[in-house]
């Protein structure tokens, strides 16, 4: 916990795992009949990663809404500009460039503004979705390794072909 620091997603998952282990031990000490430790821990770790996933999604709906609706706001500006151009032509009876240029210029500006908002919002949304998926995949892998460490006292997935063993006995500590 000290190495992970405060406030990181990894620290939150670790805290949830250690808390679940303590709660399970307390349930056993209190003559309760909790489910097996592995199942208890799995539920706690899944719940923790789901909560973090929800936090990562915060604000994404707004960004998606801006990215998808901004072109329509630009289109509304386009229609409004064309409407003004047609009104000037209708009132003056003259379809000269000086009567149409101003409203058509407004039309182009509104279209450009709609695209200038929509494109970065859509790109940002896509980048955040990809980043969130990668973070959640790494967090899930971490949660599995934490589960193994707390249940059996070692990582079930060795690195570099060498099994990594813990210095504490998880069974003696928590069960």
Buried (B, 14 or more C-beta within 10 A) or exposed (E): EEEBEEEEBBBBBBBBBBEBBEBBBEBBEEEEEBEEBBEBBBEBBBEBBEBBBEEBEEEBEEBBEBBEBBBEBBEEBBEBBBEBBEEBBEEEEEEEEEBBEEBBEBBBBBBEBBEEBBEBBBEBBEEBBEEBEEBBEEBBEBBBBBBBBBBBBBBEEEEEEEEBEBEEEBEEEBB
